[in-house]
């Protein structure tokens, strides 16, 4: 359905659960807000994360 959406990536849980970071993660939740115009389209929203930064984009 066309509209505005939000995905919350709980990266703090991921990093503390894998032992790949500090006891308290630098990043906790990464919100990604985006809009969809074509309700029948396919949307892929990659999130590239490290313990101290992230990047996202509309994938193919």
PQR file with spaces between the fields and no chain letter, atoms N, CA, C, O and H, PARSE charges and radii, in Angstrom:
ATOM       1  N    UNK     1       0.840   -1.177    0.000 -0.4000 1.5000
ATOM       2  CA   UNK     1       0.000    0.000    0.000 -0.0000 2.0000
ATOM       3  C    UNK     1       0.889    1.246    0.000  0.5500 1.7000
ATOM       4  O    UNK     1       1.800    1.336    0.823 -0.5500 1.4000
ATOM       5  N    UNK     2       0.655    2.204   -0.891 -0.4000 1.5000
ATOM       6  CA   UNK     2       1.454    3.424   -0.901 -0.0000 2.0000
ATOM       7  C    UNK     2       1.352    4.161    0.438  0.5500 1.7000
ATOM       8  O    UNK     2       0.305    4.155    1.085 -0.5500 1.4000
ATOM       9  H    UNK     2      -0.085    2.131   -1.559  0.4000 1.0000
ATOM      10  N    UNK     3       2.447    4.788    0.835 -0.4000 1.5000
ATOM      11  CA   UNK     3       2.450    5.554    2.079 -0.0000 2.0000
ATOM      12  C    UNK     3       3.839    5.694    2.655  0.5500 1.7000
ATOM      13  O    UNK     3       4.834    5.351    2.018 -0.5500 1.4000
ATOM      14  H    UNK     3       3.297    4.793    0.309  0.4000 1.0000
ATOM      15  N    UNK     4       3.889    6.205    3.874 -0.4000 1.5000
ATOM      16  CA   UNK     4       5.140    6.389    4.610 -0.0000 2.0000
ATOM      17  C    UNK     4       5.280    5.235    5.589  0.5500 1.7000
ATOM      18  O    UNK     4       4.306    4.819    6.216 -0.5500 1.4000
ATOM      19  H    UNK     4       3.081    6.484    4.392  0.4000 1.0000
ATOM      20  N    UNK     5       6.493    4.723    5.715 -0.4000 1.5000
ATOM      21  CA   UNK     5       6.745    3.573    6.584 -0.0000 2.0000
ATOM      22  C    UNK     5       8.010    3.807    7.394  0.5500 1.7000
ATOM      23  O    UNK     5       8.822    4.679    7.083 -0.5500 1.4000
ATOM      24  H    UNK     5       7.284    5.061    5.205  0.4000 1.0000
ATOM      25  N    UNK     6       8.155    3.004    8.438 -0.4000 1.5000
ATOM      26  CA   UNK     6       9.342    3.069    9.295 -0.0000 2.0000
ATOM      27  C    UNK     6       9.700    1.652    9.727  0.5500 1.7000
ATOM      28  O    UNK     6       8.843    0.864   10.125 -0.5500 1.4000
ATOM      29  H    UNK     6       7.496    2.295    8.691  0.4000 1.0000
ATOM      30  N    UNK     7      10.991    1.355    9.635 -0.4000 1.5000
ATOM      31  CA   UNK     7      11.528    0.093   10.148 -0.0000 2.0000
ATOM      32  C    UNK     7      12.522    0.458   11.245  0.5500 1.7000
ATOM      33  O    UNK     7      13.369    1.330   11.053 -0.5500 1.4000
ATOM      34  H    UNK     7      11.688    1.996    9.311  0.4000 1.0000
ATOM      35  N    UNK     8      12.422   -0.202   12.384 -0.4000 1.5000
ATOM      36  CA   UNK     8      13.384   -0.016   13.467 -0.0000 2.0000
ATOM      37  C    UNK     8      14.281   -1.245   13.536  0.5500 1.7000
ATOM      38  O    UNK     8      13.823   -2.347   13.838 -0.5500 1.4000
ATOM      39  H    UNK     8      11.734   -0.911   12.540  0.4000 1.0000
ATOM      40  N    UNK     9      15.564   -1.043   13.252 -0.4000 1.5000
ATOM      41  CA   UNK     9      16.543   -2.119   13.354 -0.0000 2.0000
ATOM      42  C    UNK     9      17.165   -2.063   14.751  0.5500 1.7000
ATOM      43  O    UNK     9      17.790   -1.064   15.109 -0.5500 1.4000
ATOM      44  H    UNK     9      15.937   -0.148   13.007  0.4000 1.0000
ATOM      45  N    UNK    10      17.003   -3.108   15.528 -0.4000 1.5000
ATOM      46  CA   UNK    10      17.515   -3.160   16.902 -0.0000 2.0000
ATOM      47  C    UNK    10      18.943   -3.707   16.884  0.5500 1.7000
ATOM      48  O    UNK    10      19.195   -4.860   17.235 -0.5500 1.4000
ATOM      49  H    UNK    10      16.496   -3.919   15.238  0.4000 1.0000
ATOM      50  N    UNK    11      19.861   -2.846   16.464 -0.4000 1.5000
ATOM      51  CA   UNK    11      21.244   -3.267   16.270 -0.0000 2.0000
ATOM      52  C    UNK    11      21.997   -3.430   17.584  0.5500 1.7000
ATOM      53  O    UNK    11      22.951   -4.204   17.651 -0.5500 1.4000
ATOM      54  H    UNK    11      19.656   -1.909   16.179  0.4000 1.0000
ATOM      55  N    UNK    12      21.592   -2.724   18.619 -0.4000 1.5000
ATOM      56  CA   UNK    12      22.230   -2.885   19.925 -0.0000 2.0000
ATOM      57  C    UNK    12      22.074   -4.302   20.435  0.5500 1.7000
ATOM      58  O    UNK    12      23.028   -4.891   20.943 -0.5500 1.4000
ATOM      59  H    UNK    12      20.816   -2.095   18.564  0.4000 1.0000
ATOM      60  N    UNK    13      20.873   -4.856   20.302 -0.4000 1.5000
ATOM      61  CA   UNK    13      20.634   -6.246   20.696 -0.0000 2.0000
ATOM      62  C    UNK    13      21.525   -7.190   19.899  0.5500 1.7000
ATOM      63  O    UNK    13      22.071   -8.150   20.443 -0.5500 1.4000
ATOM      64  H    UNK    13      20.098   -4.377   19.889  0.4000 1.0000
ATOM      65  N    UNK    14      21.668   -6.910   18.600 -0.4000 1.5000
ATOM      66  CA   UNK    14      22.498   -7.754   17.745 -0.0000 2.0000
ATOM      67  C    UNK    14      23.956   -7.738   18.209  0.5500 1.7000
ATOM      68  O    UNK    14      24.560   -8.795   18.392 -0.5500 1.4000
ATOM      69  H    UNK    14      21.225   -6.130   18.158  0.4000 1.0000
ATOM      70  N    UNK    15      24.522   -6.540   18.400 -0.4000 1.5000
ATOM      71  CA   UNK    15      25.939   -6.457   18.746 -0.0000 2.0000
ATOM      72  C    UNK    15      26.238   -6.982   20.142  0.5500 1.7000
ATOM      73  O    UNK    15      27.270   -7.624   20.335 -0.5500 1.4000
ATOM      74  H    UNK    15      24.031   -5.682   18.252  0.4000 1.0000
ATOM      75  N    UNK    16      25.379   -6.735   21.117 -0.4000 1.5000
ATOM      76  CA   UNK    16      25.640   -7.270   22.455 -0.0000 2.0000
ATOM      77  C    UNK    16      25.408   -8.775   22.490  0.5500 1.7000
ATOM      78  O    UNK    16      26.043   -9.476   23.278 -0.5500 1.4000
ATOM      79  H    UNK    16      24.540   -6.213   20.960  0.4000 1.0000
ATOM      80  N    UNK    17      24.510   -9.283   21.650 -0.4000 1.5000
ATOM      81  CA   UNK    17      24.240  -10.724   21.610 -0.0000 2.0000
ATOM      82  C    UNK    17      25.320  -11.534   20.931  0.5500 1.7000
ATOM      83  O    UNK    17      25.479  -12.719   21.222 -0.5500 1.4000
ATOM      84  H    UNK    17      23.994   -8.714   21.010  0.4000 1.0000
ATOM      85  N    UNK    18      26.075  -10.909   20.018 -0.4000 1.5000
ATOM      86  CA   UNK    18      27.120  -11.632   19.294 -0.0000 2.0000
ATOM      87  C    UNK    18      28.479  -11.495   19.964  0.5500 1.7000
ATOM      88  O    UNK    18      29.447  -12.129   19.544 -0.5500 1.4000
ATOM      89  H    UNK    18      25.946   -9.946   19.781  0.4000 1.0000
ATOM      90  N    UNK    19      28.555  -10.678   20.992 -0.4000 1.5000
ATOM      91  CA   UNK    19      29.848  -10.449   21.636 -0.0000 2.0000
ATOM      92  C    UNK    19      30.765   -9.601   20.784  0.5500 1.7000
ATOM      93  O    UNK    19      31.969   -9.551   21.032 -0.5500 1.4000
ATOM      94  H    UNK    19      27.769  -10.163   21.333  0.4000 1.0000
ATOM      95  N    UNK    20      30.211   -8.926   19.771 -0.4000 1.5000
ATOM      96  CA   UNK    20      31.023   -8.142   18.850 -0.0000 2.0000
ATOM      97  C    UNK    20      31.179   -6.690   19.238  0.5500 1.7000
ATOM      98  O    UNK    20      31.638   -5.881   18.431 -0.5500 1.4000
ATOM      99  H    UNK    20      29.233   -8.966   19.569  0.4000 1.0000
ATOM     100  N    UNK    21      30.808   -6.344   20.456 -0.4000 1.5000
ATOM     101  CA   UNK    21      30.914   -4.947   20.858 -0.0000 2.0000
ATOM     102  C    UNK    21      31.063   -4.817   22.353  0.5500 1.7000
ATOM     103  O    UNK    21      31.369   -5.786   23.049 -0.5500 1.4000
ATOM     104  H    UNK    21      30.435   -7.001   21.112  0.4000 1.0000
ATOM     105  N    UNK    22      30.847   -3.624   22.837 -0.4000 1.5000
ATOM     106  CA   UNK    22      30.935   -3.344   24.267 -0.0000 2.0000
ATOM     107  C    UNK    22      29.698   -3.882   24.984  0.5500 1.7000
ATOM     108  O    UNK    22      28.742   -4.328   24.349 -0.5500 1.4000
ATOM     109  H    UNK    22      30.599   -2.837   22.271  0.4000 1.0000
ATOM     110  N    UNK    23      29.732   -3.833   26.321 -0.4000 1.5000
ATOM     111  CA   UNK    23      28.569   -4.254   27.102 -0.0000 2.0000
ATOM     112  C    UNK    23      27.343   -3.403   26.775  0.5500 1.7000
ATOM     113  O    UNK    23      26.223   -3.912   26.730 -0.5500 1.4000
ATOM     114  H    UNK    23      30.508   -3.470   26.836  0.4000 1.0000
ATOM     115  N    UNK    24      27.558   -2.118   26.551 -0.4000 1.5000
ATOM     116  CA   UNK    24      26.486   -1.217   26.136 -0.0000 2.0000
ATOM     117  C    UNK    24      26.815   -0.766   24.721  0.5500 1.7000
ATOM     118  O    UNK    24      27.849   -0.137   24.493 -0.5500 1.4000
ATOM     119  H    UNK    24      28.468   -1.705   26.588  0.4000 1.0000
ATOM     120  N    UNK    25      25.954   -1.078   23.782 -0.4000 1.5000
ATOM     121  CA   UNK    25      26.207   -0.763   22.374 -0.0000 2.0000
ATOM     122  C    UNK    25      26.151    0.744   22.133  0.5500 1.7000
ATOM     123  O    UNK    25      25.326    1.442   22.724 -0.5500 1.4000
ATOM     124  H    UNK    25      25.114   -1.589   23.967  0.4000 1.0000
ATOM     125  N    UNK    26      27.022    1.239   21.272 -0.4000 1.5000
ATOM     126  CA   UNK    26      27.022    2.651   20.887 -0.0000 2.0000
ATOM     127  C    UNK    26      25.722    2.999   20.167  0.5500 1.7000
ATOM     128  O    UNK    26      25.095    4.013   20.472 -0.5500 1.4000
ATOM     129  H    UNK    26      27.692    0.672   20.792  0.4000 1.0000
ATOM     130  N    UNK    27      25.317    2.164   19.216 -0.4000 1.5000
ATOM     131  CA   UNK    27      24.036    2.325   18.518 -0.0000 2.0000
ATOM     132  C    UNK    27      23.057    1.320   19.099  0.5500 1.7000
ATOM     133  O    UNK    27      23.395    0.149   19.277 -0.5500 1.4000
ATOM     134  H    UNK    27      25.827    1.340   18.968  0.4000 1.0000
ATOM     135  N    UNK    28      21.853    1.770   19.394 -0.4000 1.5000
ATOM     136  CA   UNK    28      20.845    0.873   19.952 -0.0000 2.0000
ATOM     137  C    UNK    28      19.799    0.530   18.902  0.5500 1.7000
ATOM     138  O    UNK    28      19.697   -0.623   18.482 -0.5500 1.4000
ATOM     139  H    UNK    28      21.579    2.720   19.249  0.4000 1.0000
ATOM     140  N    UNK    29      19.023    1.521   18.476 -0.4000 1.5000
ATOM     141  CA   UNK    29      17.983    1.312   17.465 -0.0000 2.0000
ATOM     142  C    UNK    29      18.258    2.268   16.310  0.5500 1.7000
ATOM     143  O    UNK    29      18.463    3.463   16.524 -0.5500 1.4000
ATOM     144  H    UNK    29      19.106    2.457   18.817  0.4000 1.0000
ATOM     145  N    UNK    30      18.263    1.740   15.081 -0.4000 1.5000
ATOM     146  CA   UNK    30      18.432    2.556   13.883 -0.0000 2.0000
ATOM     147  C    UNK    30      17.081    2.629   13.179  0.5500 1.7000
ATOM     148  O    UNK    30      16.627    1.633   12.617 -0.5500 1.4000
ATOM     149  H    UNK    30      18.097    0.769   14.908  0.4000 1.0000
ATOM     150  N    UNK    31      16.426    3.802   13.200 -0.4000 1.5000
ATOM     151  CA   UNK    31      15.150    3.943   12.496 -0.0000 2.0000
ATOM     152  C    UNK    31      15.403    4.297   11.026  0.5500 1.7000
ATOM     153  O    UNK    31      16.245    5.142   10.723 -0.5500 1.4000
ATOM     154  H    UNK    31      16.795    4.612   13.656  0.4000 1.0000
ATOM     155  N    UNK    32      14.680    3.656   10.133 -0.4000 1.5000
ATOM     156  CA   UNK    32      14.751    3.979    8.709 -0.0000 2.0000
ATOM     157  C    UNK    32      13.332    4.303    8.264  0.5500 1.7000
ATOM     158  O    UNK    32      12.452    3.443    8.290 -0.5500 1.4000
ATOM     159  H    UNK    32      13.996    2.970   10.379  0.4000 1.0000
ATOM     160  N    UNK    33      13.116    5.554    7.854 -0.4000 1.5000
ATOM     161  CA   UNK    33      11.811    5.997    7.381 -0.0000 2.0000
ATOM     162  C    UNK    33      11.875    6.152    5.868  0.5500 1.7000
ATOM     163  O    UNK    33      12.845    6.688    5.332 -0.5500 1.4000
ATOM     164  H    UNK    33      13.831    6.253    7.833  0.4000 1.0000
ATOM     165  N    UNK    34      10.836    5.681    5.183 -0.4000 1.5000
ATOM     166  CA   UNK    34      10.844    5.699    3.721 -0.0000 2.0000
ATOM     167  C    UNK    34       9.417    5.781    3.203  0.5500 1.7000
ATOM     168  O    UNK    34       8.460    5.517    3.931 -0.5500 1.4000
ATOM     169  H    UNK    34      10.048    5.246    5.619  0.4000 1.0000
ATOM     170  N    UNK    35       9.290    6.150    1.930 -0.4000 1.5000
ATOM     171  CA   UNK    35       7.989    6.248    1.281 -0.0000 2.0000
ATOM     172  C    UNK    35       7.868    5.264    0.141  0.5500 1.7000
ATOM     173  O    UNK    35       8.840    4.973   -0.556 -0.5500 1.4000
ATOM     174  H    UNK    35      10.067    6.364    1.339  0.4000 1.0000
ATOM     175  N    UNK    36       6.654    4.750   -0.042 -0.4000 1.5000
ATOM     176  CA   UNK    36       6.356    3.821   -1.134 -0.0000 2.0000
ATOM     177  C    UNK    36       5.265    4.444   -1.998  0.5500 1.7000
ATOM     178  O    UNK    36       4.206    4.826   -1.500 -0.5500 1.4000
ATOM     179  H    UNK    36       5.864    4.986    0.524  0.4000 1.0000
ATOM     180  N    UNK    37       5.536    4.541   -3.293 -0.4000 1.5000
ATOM     181  CA   UNK    37       4.543    5.058   -4.233 -0.0000 2.0000
ATOM     182  C    UNK    37       3.801    3.942   -4.951  0.5500 1.7000
ATOM     183  O    UNK    37       2.603    4.055   -5.212 -0.5500 1.4000
ATOM     184  H    UNK    37       6.396    4.231   -3.697  0.4000 1.0000
ATOM     185  N    UNK    38       4.506    2.872   -5.268 -0.4000 1.5000
ATOM     186  CA   UNK    38       3.933    1.754   -6.022 -0.0000 2.0000
ATOM     187  C    UNK    38       3.642    0.610   -5.059  0.5500 1.7000
ATOM     188  O    UNK    38       4.555   -0.096   -4.633 -0.5500 1.4000
ATOM     189  H    UNK    38       5.479    2.781   -5.055  0.4000 1.0000
ATOM     190  N    UNK    39       2.386    0.429   -4.723 -0.4000 1.5000
ATOM     191  CA   UNK    39       2.000   -0.619   -3.784 -0.0000 2.0000
ATOM     192  C    UNK    39       2.267   -2.022   -4.282  0.5500 1.7000
ATOM     193  O    UNK    39       2.317   -2.960   -3.486 -0.5500 1.4000
ATOM     194  H    UNK    39       1.643    1.002   -5.070  0.4000 1.0000
ATOM     195  N    UNK    40       2.439   -2.188   -5.588 -0.4000 1.5000
ATOM     196  CA   UNK    40       2.717   -3.508   -6.154 -0.0000 2.0000
ATOM     197  C    UNK    40       4.208   -3.738   -6.384  0.5500 1.7000
ATOM     198  O    UNK    40       4.605   -4.812   -6.834 -0.5500 1.4000
ATOM     199  H    UNK    40       2.398   -1.427   -6.235  0.4000 1.0000
ATOM     200  N    UNK    41       5.029   -2.746   -6.081 -0.4000 1.5000
ATOM     201  CA   UNK    41       6.467   -2.856   -6.314 -0.0000 2.0000
ATOM     202  C    UNK    41       7.160   -3.697   -5.258  0.5500 1.7000
ATOM     203  O    UNK    41       6.592   -4.008   -4.211 -0.5500 1.4000
ATOM     204  H    UNK    41       4.706   -1.873   -5.715  0.4000 1.0000
ATOM     205  N    UNK    42       8.402   -4.057   -5.557 -0.4000 1.5000
ATOM     206  CA   UNK    42       9.248   -4.812   -4.629 -0.0000 2.0000
ATOM     207  C    UNK    42      10.245   -3.833   -4.019  0.5500 1.7000
ATOM     208  O    UNK    42      10.897   -3.076   -4.738 -0.5500 1.4000
ATOM     209  H    UNK    42       8.863   -3.804   -6.408  0.4000 1.0000
ATOM     210  N    UNK    43      10.360   -3.849   -2.712 -0.4000 1.5000
ATOM     211  CA   UNK    43      11.260   -2.929   -2.026 -0.0000 2.0000
ATOM     212  C    UNK    43      12.229   -3.712   -1.164  0.5500 1.7000
ATOM     213  O    UNK    43      11.833   -4.584   -0.391 -0.5500 1.4000
ATOM     214  H    UNK    43       9.830   -4.464   -2.128  0.4000 1.0000
ATOM     215  N    UNK    44      13.500   -3.390   -1.308 -0.4000 1.5000
ATOM     216  CA   UNK    44      14.573   -4.024   -0.551 -0.0000 2.0000
ATOM     217  C    UNK    44      15.344   -2.887    0.112  0.5500 1.7000
ATOM     218  O    UNK    44      15.851   -2.002   -0.577 -0.5500 1.4000
ATOM     219  H    UNK    44      13.822   -2.682   -1.936  0.4000 1.0000
ATOM     220  N    UNK    45      15.438   -2.902    1.437 -0.4000 1.5000
ATOM     221  CA   UNK    45      16.085   -1.817    2.164 -0.0000 2.0000
ATOM     222  C    UNK    45      17.250   -2.384    2.969  0.5500 1.7000
ATOM     223  O    UNK    45      17.080   -2.757    4.130 -0.5500 1.4000
ATOM     224  H    UNK    45      15.025   -3.621    1.996  0.4000 1.0000
ATOM     225  N    UNK    46      18.429   -2.450    2.359 -0.4000 1.5000
ATOM     226  CA   UNK    46      19.592   -2.984    3.063 -0.0000 2.0000
ATOM     227  C    UNK    46      20.065   -2.026    4.158  0.5500 1.7000
ATOM     228  O    UNK    46      19.937   -0.808    4.037 -0.5500 1.4000
ATOM     229  H    UNK    46      18.566   -2.146    1.416  0.4000 1.0000
ATOM     230  N    UNK    47      20.606   -2.596    5.213 -0.4000 1.5000
ATOM     231  CA   UNK    47      21.239   -1.815    6.271 -0.0000 2.0000
ATOM     232  C    UNK    47      22.626   -2.398    6.488  0.5500 1.7000
ATOM     233  O    UNK    47      22.769   -3.551    6.894 -0.5500 1.4000
ATOM     234  H    UNK    47      20.710   -3.585    5.311  0.4000 1.0000
ATOM     235  N    UNK    48      23.645   -1.596    6.214 -0.4000 1.5000
ATOM     236  CA   UNK    48      25.033   -2.002    6.430 -0.0000 2.0000
ATOM     237  C    UNK    48      25.450   -1.429    7.774  0.5500 1.7000
ATOM     238  O    UNK    48      25.431   -0.213    7.965 -0.5500 1.4000
ATOM     239  H    UNK    48      23.529   -0.659    5.883  0.4000 1.0000
ATOM     240  N    UNK    49      25.827   -2.297    8.708 -0.4000 1.5000
ATOM     241  CA   UNK    49      26.101   -1.822   10.063 -0.0000 2.0000
ATOM     242  C    UNK    49      27.491   -2.229   10.536  0.5500 1.7000
ATOM     243  O    UNK    49      28.042   -3.248   10.121 -0.5500 1.4000
ATOM     244  H    UNK    49      25.842   -3.285    8.553  0.4000 1.0000
ATOM     245  N    UNK    50      28.027   -1.411   11.403 -0.4000 1.5000
ATOM     246  CA   UNK    50      29.219   -1.729   12.183 -0.0000 2.0000
ATOM     247  C    UNK    50      28.878   -1.312   13.610  0.5500 1.7000
ATOM     248  O    UNK    50      27.832   -0.702   13.829 -0.5500 1.4000
ATOM     249  H    UNK    50      27.579   -0.582   11.740  0.4000 1.0000
ATOM     250  N    UNK    51      29.719   -1.618   14.574 -0.4000 1.5000
ATOM     251  CA   UNK    51      29.382   -1.207   15.946 -0.0000 2.0000
ATOM     252  C    UNK    51      29.247    0.310   16.124  0.5500 1.7000
ATOM     253  O    UNK    51      28.650    0.763   17.101 -0.5500 1.4000
ATOM     254  H    UNK    51      30.569   -2.114   14.396  0.4000 1.0000
ATOM     255  N    UNK    52      29.798    1.104   15.188 -0.4000 1.5000
ATOM     256  CA   UNK    52      29.810    2.553   15.386 -0.0000 2.0000
ATOM     257  C    UNK    52      29.228    3.360   14.231  0.5500 1.7000
ATOM     258  O    UNK    52      29.364    4.583   14.225 -0.5500 1.4000
ATOM     259  H    UNK    52      30.283    0.736   14.395  0.4000 1.0000
ATOM     260  N    UNK    53      28.591    2.729   13.262 -0.4000 1.5000
ATOM     261  CA   UNK    53      28.011    3.468   12.154 -0.0000 2.0000
ATOM     262  C    UNK    53      27.143    2.584   11.284  0.5500 1.7000
ATOM     263  O    UNK    53      27.126    1.362   11.431 -0.5500 1.4000
ATOM     264  H    UNK    53      28.480    1.735   13.267  0.4000 1.0000
ATOM     265  N    UNK    54      26.416    3.226   10.368 -0.4000 1.5000
ATOM     266  CA   UNK    54      25.540    2.473    9.468 -0.0000 2.0000
ATOM     267  C    UNK    54      25.294    3.257    8.187  0.5500 1.7000
ATOM     268  O    UNK    54      25.526    4.464    8.120 -0.5500 1.4000
ATOM     269  H    UNK    54      26.430    4.218   10.248  0.4000 1.0000
ATOM     270  N    UNK    55      24.818    2.545    7.175 -0.4000 1.5000
ATOM     271  CA   UNK    55      24.434    3.133    5.905 -0.0000 2.0000
ATOM     272  C    UNK    55      23.249    2.345    5.374  0.5500 1.7000
ATOM     273  O    UNK    55      23.163    1.132    5.563 -0.5500 1.4000
ATOM     274  H    UNK    55      24.629    1.564    7.229  0.4000 1.0000
ATOM     275  N    UNK    56      22.337    3.040    4.710 -0.4000 1.5000
ATOM     276  CA   UNK    56      21.192    2.362    4.116 -0.0000 2.0000
ATOM     277  C    UNK    56      20.871    2.999    2.771  0.5500 1.7000
ATOM     278  O    UNK    56      21.274    4.131    2.501 -0.5500 1.4000
ATOM     279  H    UNK    56      22.406    4.026    4.557  0.4000 1.0000
ATOM     280  N    UNK    57      20.154    2.278    1.938 -0.4000 1.5000
ATOM     281  CA   UNK    57      19.794    2.760    0.611 -0.0000 2.0000
ATOM     282  C    UNK    57      18.654    1.904    0.087  0.5500 1.7000
ATOM     283  O    UNK    57      18.326    0.872    0.673 -0.5500 1.4000
ATOM     284  H    UNK    57      19.827    1.359    2.157  0.4000 1.0000
ATOM     285  N    UNK    58      18.055    2.325   -1.008 -0.4000 1.5000
ATOM     286  CA   UNK    58      17.033    1.498   -1.643 -0.0000 2.0000
ATOM     287  C    UNK    58      17.742    0.512   -2.554  0.5500 1.7000
ATOM     288  O    UNK    58      18.379    0.900   -3.533 -0.5500 1.4000
ATOM     289  H    UNK    58      18.321    3.163   -1.484  0.4000 1.0000
ATOM     290  N    UNK    59      17.625   -0.749   -2.226 -0.4000 1.5000
ATOM     291  CA   UNK    59      18.262   -1.789   -3.023 -0.0000 2.0000
ATOM     292  C    UNK    59      17.465   -2.106   -4.270  0.5500 1.7000
ATOM     293  O    UNK    59      16.402   -1.533   -4.511 -0.5500 1.4000
ATOM     294  H    UNK    59      17.107   -1.064   -1.431  0.4000 1.0000
ATOM     295  N    UNK    60      17.986   -3.018   -5.049 -0.4000 1.5000
ATOM     296  CA   UNK    60      17.309   -3.397   -6.290 -0.0000 2.0000
ATOM     297  C    UNK    60      16.479   -4.644   -6.103  0.5500 1.7000
ATOM     298  O    UNK    60      15.839   -5.107   -7.047 -0.5500 1.4000
ATOM     299  H    UNK    60      18.849   -3.484   -4.853  0.4000 1.0000
